[in-house]
Amino acid sequence: MSLTLNPCVVIPCYNHGAMMTRVLARLQPFNLPCIVVDDGSEETTQRILAQLAAQDANLTLIRLPENAGKGSAVIRGLQAAAASGFTHAIQVDADGQHAIEDIPALLELAQQHPAALISGQPVYDDSIPRSRLYGRWITHVWVWIETLSLQLKDSMCGFRVYPIAPTLQLTQRVTLGKRMDFDTEVMVRLYWQGNTSYFVPTRVTYPLDGLSHFDALKDNCRISLMHTRLFFGMLPRIPALLLRRASPHWSRQQEVKGLWGMRLMLLVWRFLGRKAFSLLLFPVVGVYWLTAIRARKASQNWLSRVRVQLGTQQQPVPPRLTSFHHFLRFGDAMLDKIASWRGELKFDRDVVFAPGAKEALHEGETRGKLLLASHLGDVEACRALAQLEGSKIINALVFSDNARRFKQIMQEMAPEAGLNLMPVTDIGPETAMLLKEKLERGEWVAIVGDRIAVNPQRGGEWRVCWSRFMGQPAPFPQGPFILASILRCPVNLIFALRQQGKLHIHCEPFADPLLLPRADRQNALQQATDRYAGRLEHYALQSPLDWFNFFDFWQLPDTKDKE
């Protein structure tokens, strides 16, 4: 059952008496109770507000003895609203800037998200001063950093709907900015508290006769101090901000690599460059390593297996083979991912072919191919391959809805990318037919062979083949190998490993085509899986820190974790 909203309007007012008659007249059609907080206004405004309150029984007037600031006035209004039994308060500025006619749209969204802060997202006309517009963008960037998210599209709009109880709960725990720093700080801290924000585009006009109380020197200093507080407040919250809604199995969680605020990272990269962002990523990885207990244990387990296998084969153990450096390598792979999307990875300088890899890729280059990849190394090096081939199209077949987020980000930030992501939940006849058409056009298809699908088949049995990997049987998905047999095209293994400071692309033939005879289908499928697992282990021991499966790879997911 959804919460029934009981909203009112809260208007902080400081010397805006001349505008209030017009603002209240625009509010009248909505028949909403209105609380006006006089923030120590001069006598003229006091007189006008008293007259308006006397004429309108729906208006409650609260006077503050002296000017305490917009934030203080809003909080006082929320306290009065809570005492009167209201659940939500629509904040409207007294200067007439806001499109009050959008109140129904804000309340409709508040009904859908009653615990969230609902805010207008300003659409400005030519009346906005350029200095204000540029200043807002600076604040936007800081807010995205302070929340490690782009969820908060505009933190400065004073046209918003507060959920009263969570907001007053926040004010009891922390001291918020009292003046022009209030709107931004309360939104960021509500986000930290778990009350996110949703936005409604709304027209904002700066009236020619409008009165602004923004003090360029004092308020800019207050806002700068506020962002300093929020930045340092963000640091200990990094784990909570990054790991919201964590879940044990990879198929039930958001991709770690993809959801560390990808748009924010791209934005920081764009403005500050890779070196600056590397410094920003270092503490993030460090905190994640300290707090991500499950992922850290999986990393330590993996590296223990690596040491055992290298010892068995009498091979030297690489330096810095620790879980912390494993996480750092993961962060560096993130940077390589962004660089490939932005077209900044260059062949010979950043990316090279291992011996025989280029020939394997070019063999029969007019034919479509299936590239069997994994979560070992930077699989997004396919992006660099697409650059090398010019018009070559690589279609990456990926499971789970997370791929849709990656595709959206790529379209927004790197529309020229040659990598086409195809998110699927299962491989059915329609998918196979679509891929066959692409292969017939000479395109390539990439799919990972080291992660099982999201759900077991009917009857509760997982569609896997168990194959020995790093000294113990591990479950591998049947789907990629069955798909390869249906497509009847050349199949190549491909890995992109960080070696000697560069990405080395390893590629080798796997089958042409992969045959699974009906009479001996299960045995042939097992043999194909065993060969894949063997080659995966071979390359994993060459670059063990490139293993990016941060979960117990040797166990099936617990179906009890499904919800």
C-alpha positions as CSV (number, residue, x, y, z in Angstrom):
1,M,0.0,0.0,0.0
2,S,1.4,3.4,-1.0
3,L,1.7,6.3,1.4
4,T,-1.1,8.9,1.1
5,L,0.6,12.3,0.8
6,N,-0.5,15.1,3.0
7,P,1.4,18.1,1.5
8,C,1.6,21.7,2.3
9,V,3.7,24.6,0.9
10,V,6.6,26.3,2.8
11,I,7.8,29.7,1.6
12,P,10.9,31.3,3.2
13,C,10.5,35.0,2.8
14,Y,13.0,37.8,3.4
15,N,12.0,41.3,2.1
16,H,10.0,39.9,-0.8
17,G,6.7,41.4,0.3
18,A,6.1,43.0,-3.1
19,M,6.2,39.5,-4.8
20,M,4.2,37.5,-2.3
21,T,0.8,38.6,-3.4
22,R,1.5,37.3,-6.9
23,V,3.1,34.1,-5.7
24,L,0.2,33.3,-3.4
25,A,-2.3,34.0,-6.1
26,R,-0.5,31.5,-8.4
27,L,-0.7,28.9,-5.6
28,Q,-4.4,29.4,-4.9
29,P,-5.7,27.0,-7.6
30,F,-4.0,24.1,-5.8
31,N,-5.8,24.8,-2.5
32,L,-2.8,23.7,-0.5
33,P,-2.1,24.9,3.1
34,C,0.7,27.4,3.0
35,I,3.3,28.2,5.7
36,V,5.2,31.5,5.2
37,V,8.3,32.0,7.3
38,D,9.2,35.6,7.6
39,D,13.0,35.5,8.0
40,G,13.4,38.8,9.9
41,S,12.1,41.0,7.0
42,E,11.8,44.8,7.1
43,E,8.6,46.5,8.3
44,T,7.1,46.9,4.8
45,T,7.2,43.2,4.1
46,Q,6.0,42.4,7.6
47,R,2.9,44.5,7.1
48,I,2.2,42.9,3.7
49,L,2.5,39.4,5.1
50,A,0.3,40.2,8.0
51,Q,-2.4,41.5,5.7
52,L,-2.2,38.4,3.5
53,A,-2.4,36.1,6.5
54,A,-5.5,37.9,7.8
55,Q,-7.2,37.5,4.4
56,D,-6.4,33.8,3.9
57,A,-7.3,31.2,6.5
58,N,-5.2,28.7,4.6
59,L,-2.0,30.7,5.3
60,T,0.1,30.3,8.4
61,L,2.6,33.1,9.1
62,I,5.7,32.4,11.3
63,R,8.0,35.3,12.2
64,L,11.7,34.9,13.0
65,P,13.0,37.7,15.3
66,E,16.0,38.4,13.0
67,N,17.3,37.3,9.7
68,A,18.7,33.8,10.2
69,G,19.1,32.7,6.6
70,K,17.0,30.6,4.1
71,G,18.1,27.3,5.6
72,S,16.9,28.3,9.0
73,A,13.6,29.5,7.7
74,V,13.0,26.3,5.7
75,I,13.8,24.1,8.7
76,R,11.4,26.2,10.9
77,G,8.7,25.8,8.3
78,L,9.3,22.0,8.2
79,Q,9.0,21.8,11.9
80,A,5.7,23.7,11.8
81,A,4.5,21.4,9.0
82,A,5.3,18.3,11.0
83,A,3.5,19.6,14.1
84,S,0.4,20.1,11.9
85,G,0.5,16.5,10.6
86,F,1.8,17.1,7.1
87,T,4.0,14.5,5.5
88,H,5.5,16.5,2.7
89,A,6.4,20.2,2.2
90,I,6.7,21.9,-1.2
91,Q,9.4,24.6,-0.9
92,V,8.7,27.6,-3.1
93,D,10.9,30.6,-3.2
94,A,9.3,33.9,-2.6
95,D,10.9,35.7,-5.6
96,G,8.5,34.3,-8.2
97,Q,11.2,32.5,-10.2
98,H,9.5,29.1,-10.2
99,A,6.9,27.6,-12.5
100,I,4.4,26.9,-9.7
101,E,2.2,25.3,-12.2
102,D,4.5,22.2,-12.1
103,I,3.5,21.4,-8.5
104,P,1.2,18.5,-9.6
105,A,4.1,16.9,-11.5
106,L,6.3,17.2,-8.4
107,L,3.6,15.7,-6.1
108,E,2.9,12.9,-8.6
109,L,6.6,11.9,-8.4
110,A,6.6,12.2,-4.6
111,Q,3.6,9.8,-4.5
112,Q,5.8,7.3,-6.4
113,H,8.8,7.9,-4.2
114,P,7.5,9.1,-0.8
115,A,10.9,8.9,1.0
116,A,12.8,10.8,-1.7
117,L,13.5,14.5,-2.2
118,I,11.7,15.6,-5.3
119,S,13.2,18.6,-7.0
120,G,12.8,20.8,-10.0
121,Q,15.5,20.5,-12.6
122,P,15.7,24.1,-14.0
123,V,15.2,24.9,-17.7
124,Y,16.5,28.4,-18.0
125,D,15.6,31.1,-20.5
126,D,17.9,34.0,-21.5
127,S,17.1,35.9,-18.2
128,I,19.6,33.9,-16.2
129,P,22.9,35.7,-15.6
130,R,25.9,33.9,-17.2
131,S,27.8,34.0,-13.9
132,R,25.0,32.2,-12.1
133,L,24.9,29.5,-14.8
134,Y,28.6,28.8,-14.7
135,G,28.6,28.8,-10.9
136,R,25.8,26.2,-10.9
137,W,27.9,23.8,-13.2
138,I,30.8,24.1,-10.7
139,T,28.4,23.0,-7.9
140,H,27.0,20.2,-10.1
141,V,30.5,18.7,-10.5
142,W,31.3,19.0,-6.8
143,V,28.0,17.3,-5.9
144,W,28.7,14.4,-8.3
145,I,32.0,13.9,-6.6
146,E,30.5,14.2,-3.1
147,T,27.9,11.5,-3.9
148,L,30.0,9.4,-6.3
149,S,26.9,9.5,-8.5
150,L,25.2,11.6,-11.2
151,Q,21.8,10.9,-9.6
152,L,21.6,14.5,-8.3
153,K,21.0,16.5,-11.5
154,D,20.6,19.9,-9.8
155,S,21.1,20.6,-6.1
156,M,20.5,24.3,-6.2
157,C,16.9,24.6,-7.3
158,G,14.7,25.9,-4.4
159,F,11.5,24.4,-6.0
160,R,11.3,21.0,-4.3
161,V,9.2,18.6,-2.2
162,Y,10.7,17.5,1.1
163,P,9.8,14.3,2.9
164,I,9.4,16.0,6.2
165,A,10.2,13.1,8.6
166,P,13.6,12.1,7.0
167,T,14.6,15.7,6.6
168,L,13.9,16.7,10.2
169,Q,15.7,13.5,11.3
170,L,18.7,14.7,9.3
171,T,18.6,18.2,10.9
172,Q,18.6,16.6,14.4
173,R,21.8,14.7,13.6
174,V,23.9,17.3,11.8
175,T,24.1,21.1,11.5
176,L,23.2,22.2,8.0
177,G,24.1,25.4,6.3
178,K,21.7,28.2,7.2
179,R,21.9,30.4,4.1
180,M,22.5,29.9,0.4
181,D,24.5,26.7,1.2
182,F,21.4,25.0,2.5
183,D,19.7,23.7,-0.6
184,T,22.8,21.8,-1.8
185,E,23.9,20.5,1.5
186,V,20.5,19.1,2.5
187,M,20.1,17.3,-0.8
188,V,23.6,15.7,-0.6
189,R,23.2,14.7,3.1
190,L,19.8,13.2,2.4
191,Y,21.3,11.2,-0.4
192,W,24.0,10.0,2.1
193,Q,21.2,9.1,4.5
194,G,19.5,6.9,1.9
195,N,16.9,9.4,0.7
196,T,17.8,10.0,-2.9
197,S,16.4,12.7,-5.2
198,Y,14.2,12.6,-8.3
199,F,13.8,15.5,-10.7
200,V,11.1,17.2,-12.8
201,P,12.2,19.6,-15.6
202,T,10.8,23.0,-14.7
203,R,11.0,26.5,-16.3
204,V,12.9,29.0,-14.2
205,T,12.8,32.8,-15.0
206,Y,14.7,35.6,-13.3
207,P,12.2,38.5,-13.1
208,L,13.5,41.9,-14.2
209,D,12.3,43.4,-11.0
210,G,13.4,40.5,-8.9
211,L,15.3,40.9,-5.6
212,S,18.3,38.7,-5.0
213,H,19.9,38.2,-1.6
214,F,22.9,36.4,-3.0
215,D,26.1,38.0,-1.6
216,A,28.8,37.2,-4.1
217,L,31.6,37.2,-1.6
218,K,30.0,35.8,1.6
219,D,27.8,33.2,-0.1
220,N,30.6,32.0,-2.4
221,C,32.8,31.6,0.7
222,R,29.9,29.7,2.5
223,I,29.4,27.4,-0.5
224,S,33.1,26.7,-0.8
225,L,33.3,25.8,2.9
226,M,30.2,23.6,2.4
227,H,31.8,21.7,-0.4
228,T,35.0,21.2,1.6
229,R,32.9,19.7,4.5
230,L,31.0,17.5,2.1
231,F,34.1,16.3,0.3
232,F,35.8,15.2,3.5
233,G,32.4,13.8,4.7
234,M,32.3,11.8,1.5
235,L,35.6,10.0,2.1
236,P,34.6,7.7,5.0
237,R,31.3,7.1,3.2
238,I,33.0,5.8,0.0
239,P,32.3,2.1,0.7
240,A,28.6,2.8,1.4
241,L,28.2,4.9,-1.7
242,L,30.0,2.4,-3.9
243,L,28.5,-0.8,-2.5
244,R,24.9,0.0,-2.2
245,R,22.6,-3.0,-2.7
246,A,25.6,-5.4,-2.8
247,S,24.8,-9.1,-3.4
248,P,26.9,-12.3,-3.3
249,H,26.7,-13.6,-6.8
250,W,27.8,-11.7,-9.9
251,S,24.6,-12.3,-11.7
252,R,22.6,-10.7,-8.9
253,Q,24.7,-7.7,-8.4
254,Q,25.7,-4.7,-10.5
255,E,29.0,-5.2,-12.3
256,V,31.7,-3.9,-10.0
257,K,33.6,-2.6,-13.0
258,G,30.7,-0.8,-14.4
259,L,29.0,0.9,-11.6
260,W,31.6,2.9,-9.8
261,G,30.0,6.1,-11.1
262,M,31.1,5.6,-14.7
263,R,29.7,8.8,-15.9
264,L,31.4,10.7,-13.0
265,M,34.7,9.0,-13.8
266,L,34.5,9.9,-17.4
267,L,33.7,13.5,-16.4
268,V,36.6,13.7,-14.0
269,W,38.8,12.2,-16.7
270,R,37.6,14.7,-19.2
271,F,38.4,17.7,-17.0
272,L,41.4,16.5,-15.1
273,G,43.0,13.9,-17.2
274,R,44.1,10.3,-16.5
275,K,46.9,11.1,-14.0
276,A,44.6,13.2,-11.8
277,F,42.0,10.5,-11.9
278,S,44.5,7.8,-11.1
279,L,45.2,9.6,-7.8
280,L,41.5,9.8,-7.1
281,L,41.0,6.1,-7.8
282,F,43.8,5.0,-5.5
283,P,42.1,5.9,-2.2
284,V,38.8,4.5,-3.6
285,V,40.4,1.2,-4.4
286,G,42.1,1.2,-1.0
287,V,38.9,1.8,0.9
288,Y,37.1,-0.8,-1.2
289,W,39.8,-3.4,-0.5
290,L,39.4,-2.7,3.3
291,T,35.6,-3.0,3.3
292,A,34.7,-5.5,0.5
293,I,35.2,-8.6,2.6
294,R,33.7,-11.1,0.2
295,A,35.7,-9.8,-2.8
296,R,38.9,-9.6,-0.8
297,K,38.5,-13.2,0.4
298,A,37.8,-14.3,-3.2
299,S,41.0,-12.5,-4.3
300,Q,43.1,-14.1,-1.6
301,N,41.7,-17.5,-2.4
302,W,42.5,-17.0,-6.1
303,L,46.1,-15.9,-5.4
304,S,46.6,-18.9,-3.1
305,R,45.6,-21.1,-5.9
306,V,48.0,-19.3,-8.2
307,R,50.9,-19.9,-5.9
308,V,50.1,-23.6,-5.6
309,Q,49.8,-24.0,-9.4
310,L,53.0,-22.1,-10.1
311,G,54.8,-24.1,-7.4
312,T,53.5,-27.4,-9.0
313,Q,54.9,-26.2,-12.4
314,Q,58.1,-24.9,-10.8
315,Q,57.5,-21.4,-12.1
316,P,58.5,-18.3,-10.2
317,V,55.9,-16.4,-8.3
318,P,55.4,-12.8,-9.7
319,P,56.2,-9.9,-7.4
320,R,53.4,-8.0,-5.7
321,L,51.1,-11.0,-5.8
322,T,48.8,-9.6,-3.1
323,S,45.1,-9.0,-2.9
324,F,45.7,-5.3,-2.6
325,H,47.7,-5.2,-5.8
326,H,45.0,-7.4,-7.3
327,F,42.4,-4.6,-6.6
328,L,44.8,-1.9,-7.8
329,R,45.2,-3.8,-11.1
330,F,41.4,-3.9,-11.3
331,G,41.3,-0.2,-10.9
332,D,44.0,0.3,-13.6
333,A,41.9,-1.9,-15.9
334,M,39.0,0.5,-15.3
335,L,41.2,3.3,-16.6
336,D,42.1,1.3,-19.6
337,K,38.4,0.7,-20.2
338,I,37.8,4.4,-20.2
339,A,40.8,5.1,-22.4
340,S,39.6,2.5,-25.0
341,W,36.1,4.1,-25.0
342,R,37.7,7.5,-25.6
343,G,40.0,6.2,-28.3
344,E,43.1,7.0,-26.3
345,L,44.7,3.5,-26.4
346,K,47.1,3.4,-29.3
347,F,48.6,0.4,-30.9
348,D,52.4,-0.2,-30.4
349,R,52.4,2.5,-27.7
350,D,49.7,1.0,-25.4
351,V,48.5,-2.2,-27.1
352,V,50.6,-4.8,-28.8
353,F,49.9,-8.2,-30.3
354,A,51.4,-11.3,-28.7
355,P,53.3,-13.6,-31.2
356,G,50.8,-15.2,-33.6
357,A,47.8,-13.2,-32.3
358,K,47.6,-10.8,-35.3
359,E,47.9,-13.6,-37.8
360,A,45.1,-15.6,-36.0
361,L,42.8,-12.6,-36.2
362,H,43.5,-11.8,-39.8
363,E,43.2,-15.4,-41.0
364,G,40.1,-15.5,-43.1
365,E,39.4,-11.9,-42.2
366,T,36.4,-11.6,-44.6
367,R,34.5,-14.3,-42.6
368,G,32.6,-13.7,-39.5
369,K,34.2,-15.0,-36.3
370,L,33.2,-15.9,-32.8
371,L,35.6,-14.5,-30.2
372,L,35.5,-16.5,-27.0
373,A,36.7,-14.2,-24.3
374,S,36.6,-14.2,-20.4
375,H,36.9,-11.9,-17.4
376,L,40.7,-12.4,-17.5
377,G,42.2,-9.1,-18.5
378,D,40.7,-6.1,-20.3
379,V,38.1,-7.6,-22.5
380,E,37.2,-4.1,-23.6
381,A,40.4,-4.1,-25.7
382,C,37.9,-5.3,-28.4
383,R,37.3,-1.6,-28.7
384,A,40.9,-1.2,-29.8
385,L,40.5,-4.1,-32.2
386,A,37.6,-2.4,-33.8
387,Q,39.7,0.7,-34.3
388,L,42.5,-1.4,-36.0
389,E,40.0,-3.0,-38.4
390,G,38.4,0.3,-39.3
391,S,35.0,-0.8,-40.5
392,K,35.1,-4.1,-38.5
393,I,32.1,-4.4,-36.2
394,I,32.4,-6.5,-33.0
395,N,29.1,-7.4,-31.4
396,A,29.6,-8.3,-27.7
397,L,27.0,-10.7,-26.4
398,V,26.6,-10.2,-22.7
399,F,24.3,-11.6,-20.1
400,S,22.3,-9.6,-17.5
401,D,20.6,-6.2,-17.6
402,N,23.8,-4.5,-16.5
403,A,24.9,-4.4,-20.1
404,R,22.2,-2.0,-20.9
405,R,23.7,0.5,-18.6
406,F,27.1,0.0,-20.2
407,K,25.6,0.5,-23.7
408,Q,23.9,3.7,-22.6
409,I,27.1,5.1,-21.1
410,M,29.0,4.3,-24.2
411,Q,26.4,5.9,-26.4
412,E,26.5,9.0,-24.3
413,M,30.3,9.4,-23.8
414,A,31.8,7.5,-26.8
415,P,29.2,7.4,-29.6
416,E,32.0,6.5,-32.1
417,A,32.7,3.2,-30.3
418,G,32.9,0.2,-32.7
419,L,31.8,-2.2,-30.0
420,N,28.1,-3.1,-30.1
421,L,26.8,-4.5,-26.8
422,M,23.9,-7.0,-27.1
423,P,22.4,-7.7,-23.7
424,V,20.5,-11.0,-23.4
425,T,19.0,-13.1,-20.6
426,D,19.2,-16.3,-22.6
427,I,20.4,-17.6,-26.0
428,G,17.3,-18.6,-27.9
429,P,16.6,-19.2,-31.6
430,E,16.0,-15.5,-32.3
431,T,19.4,-14.5,-30.9
432,A,21.1,-17.2,-32.9
433,M,19.4,-16.1,-36.1
434,L,20.4,-12.5,-35.5
435,L,24.0,-13.4,-34.8
436,K,24.2,-15.7,-37.9
437,E,23.1,-12.7,-40.0
438,K,25.8,-10.6,-38.5
439,L,28.4,-13.3,-39.1
440,E,27.3,-13.6,-42.7
441,R,28.0,-9.9,-43.1
442,G,31.6,-10.5,-42.0
443,E,31.0,-9.1,-38.5
444,W,32.5,-10.6,-35.3
445,V,30.7,-11.8,-32.2
446,A,32.4,-11.8,-28.8
447,I,31.1,-13.8,-25.8
448,V,32.6,-14.7,-22.4
449,G,32.9,-18.3,-21.5
450,D,33.7,-18.1,-17.8
451,R,30.4,-17.0,-16.2
452,I,27.3,-19.0,-16.0
453,A,23.9,-17.5,-16.9
454,V,21.7,-15.7,-14.3
455,N,19.2,-18.5,-13.6
456,P,19.2,-22.3,-13.7
457,Q,17.1,-24.1,-16.2
458,R,13.7,-25.4,-15.2
459,G,14.0,-28.2,-12.7
460,G,16.7,-26.3,-10.8
461,E,19.7,-27.7,-12.8
462,W,22.4,-25.4,-14.0
463,R,23.4,-25.6,-17.6
464,V,27.1,-26.1,-16.9
465,C,30.0,-28.4,-17.5
466,W,32.3,-29.0,-14.6
467,S,35.9,-28.8,-15.7
468,R,39.2,-28.8,-13.7
469,F,40.5,-25.3,-13.3
470,M,43.4,-24.3,-11.1
471,G,43.4,-27.6,-9.3
472,Q,39.7,-28.0,-8.6
473,P,36.5,-28.6,-10.7
474,A,34.7,-25.4,-11.6
475,P,31.4,-24.8,-13.3
476,F,31.6,-23.4,-16.9
477,P,28.5,-22.3,-18.9
478,Q,27.4,-24.6,-21.8
479,G,25.8,-21.7,-23.6
480,P,28.8,-20.2,-25.4
481,F,29.9,-23.6,-26.8
482,I,26.4,-24.6,-27.9
483,L,26.1,-21.2,-29.6
484,A,29.4,-21.7,-31.4
485,S,28.3,-25.1,-32.7
486,I,25.0,-23.6,-34.0
487,L,26.7,-20.7,-35.7
488,R,29.3,-23.0,-37.4
489,C,31.9,-20.3,-37.8
490,P,35.6,-20.0,-36.8
491,V,36.0,-19.7,-33.1
492,N,39.1,-17.8,-31.6
493,L,40.1,-17.5,-28.0
494,I,41.1,-13.9,-27.1
495,F,42.7,-12.4,-24.0
496,A,44.1,-8.9,-23.3
497,L,46.6,-9.1,-20.5
498,R,48.7,-6.3,-18.9
499,Q,52.3,-7.4,-19.3
500,Q,55.5,-5.3,-19.3
501,G,53.4,-2.1,-19.0
502,K,51.3,-2.7,-22.1
503,L,48.2,-4.6,-23.0
504,H,49.2,-7.7,-24.9
505,I,46.5,-9.2,-27.1
506,H,46.6,-13.0,-27.2
507,C,44.5,-14.7,-29.8
508,E,44.6,-18.3,-31.0
509,P,42.3,-20.6,-33.0
510,F,39.9,-22.7,-31.0
511,A,37.7,-24.5,-33.6
512,D,36.6,-24.1,-37.2
513,P,33.8,-24.9,-36.7
514,L,33.0,-26.2,-33.2
515,L,31.2,-29.5,-33.8
516,L,28.9,-31.1,-31.2
517,P,27.6,-34.3,-32.9
518,R,24.2,-35.4,-31.7
519,A,25.3,-38.9,-31.0
520,D,28.2,-37.8,-28.7
521,R,27.0,-34.3,-27.8
522,Q,27.7,-34.3,-24.1
523,N,31.2,-35.8,-24.5
524,A,32.0,-33.3,-27.2
525,L,30.7,-30.4,-25.1
526,Q,32.8,-31.6,-22.1
527,Q,35.9,-31.8,-24.3
528,A,35.4,-28.2,-25.6
529,T,34.9,-26.9,-22.0
530,D,38.0,-28.7,-20.8
531,R,40.1,-27.2,-23.6
532,Y,38.7,-23.7,-22.8
533,A,39.4,-24.2,-19.1
534,G,42.9,-25.4,-19.8
535,R,43.8,-22.3,-22.0
536,L,42.1,-20.0,-19.4
537,E,44.4,-21.4,-16.7
538,H,47.4,-21.1,-19.0
539,Y,46.9,-17.4,-19.6
540,A,45.7,-16.7,-16.0
541,L,49.1,-18.0,-14.7
542,Q,50.9,-15.6,-17.1
543,S,49.1,-12.6,-15.6
544,P,47.3,-13.6,-12.4
545,L,46.4,-10.1,-11.3
546,D,44.2,-9.8,-14.5
547,W,41.7,-12.3,-13.0
548,F,38.5,-10.1,-12.5
549,N,36.1,-12.7,-11.1
550,F,35.8,-11.5,-7.5
551,F,33.6,-14.3,-6.2
552,D,33.9,-18.0,-5.4
553,F,34.5,-19.2,-9.0
554,W,34.4,-22.9,-8.0
555,Q,30.8,-22.8,-6.6
556,L,27.4,-22.5,-8.1
557,P,25.4,-19.5,-6.9
558,D,23.0,-20.3,-4.0
559,T,19.5,-20.2,-5.4
560,K,18.4,-18.9,-2.0
561,D,20.2,-15.7,-2.9
562,K,18.0,-15.2,-5.9
563,E,15.8,-12.5,-4.6
